[in-house]
Amino acid sequence: MLRNLLTLGLGITAFAAGTGFMTDAARAEYPERPITWIVPWGAGGGTDATSRMLAGLMEKELGVPVNVVNRDGGSGVVGHSAIANAKPDGYTIGTVTVEITMMHHAGLTALNPTNYTPIGLFNADPAAFHVRADSKFDTLTAFLADAKAEPGKMKSSGTGQGGIWHLAMAGLLSEDGLSPSTVPWVPSKGSAAGLQDLVSGGVDIVACSYPEAASLIAAGKVKPLAVMSEEPLPGLPDLPTVKSETGVDLMVASWRGVAGPAGLPDEAVAKLSSAMEAAYNSDEFTAFMSERGFGKVWLDGPAFGAFMAKADAANGKVMQAAGLVK
């Protein structure tokens, strides 16, 4: 009998020890398995390229695979929805872009920045205004003066209807006291198509980031007039800011950050933010962004959250003025 009791006791002890082991394993430090990174735009674009570079570097910091998945569609709604609706456990995150501060104003979705846990901002490229190299306009002030004198004569482009560069153009006109219809917007499939239309004479001015127009500027086909930034762009001291050139105090930029669904655990946010900051500061990422002309801007989670809230209010105001709010 004593022998049986000892055997039973040892079995219970072993079971308890085994249960404890399983509990410890279940509570392993985050992350313990692969992370899915959703990109809400198609493969090959700037958001895809910068996200994949950053994800690869964060993978080294986190010690687990970070798998990038493109979820394009619905003008960004599909991918942004996939991030917001994911289980808030830290194993699904994604790239959140400026469109999250625009889509709900346009009536495309109810999603807004409050549906996410911000992890960090890594890129921002302000709007710039470009004309053909042989254009008679050498300043943005001169362009606006002609637009005011002959409303509707000149056309603008740079992205689809209601896109971020459309907001930049509409905002510029509104803040200068002009109706956005003064320079009608011609929708295009992105800045590249808009710039080609500019070069061929289909439109008179294009709003897009300087990096997007850099190759045509270098080729002598396009010239920039001004940029919507607080200070001149690095390496371009002679390109004036819109504010210094026209007095219009408006900043519109395309930007990219990393976020997860609302309610991410603090431990996951801390680990992801730390890994992201390390990747952002790496020589590899700095060289990658510099070579491709993307603007590096770092904001941690709380600062990124405040940034999105401010952008949401500002973009809503511009969209209202442009008649794009639904």
PyMOL commands that set and color helices and strands:
alter all, ss='L'
color gray80, all
select helices_A, chain A and resi 2-26+46-62+74-84+98-101+113-115+140-149+164-175+180-182+191-200+210-218+242-246+266-280+283-292+301-321
alter helices_A, ss='H'
color red, helices_A
select strands_A, chain A and resi 35-39+66-70+92-97+116-132+156-157+205-209+222-227+253-261+296-300
alter strands_A, ss='S'
color yellow, strands_A
deselect
rebuild
show_as cartoon
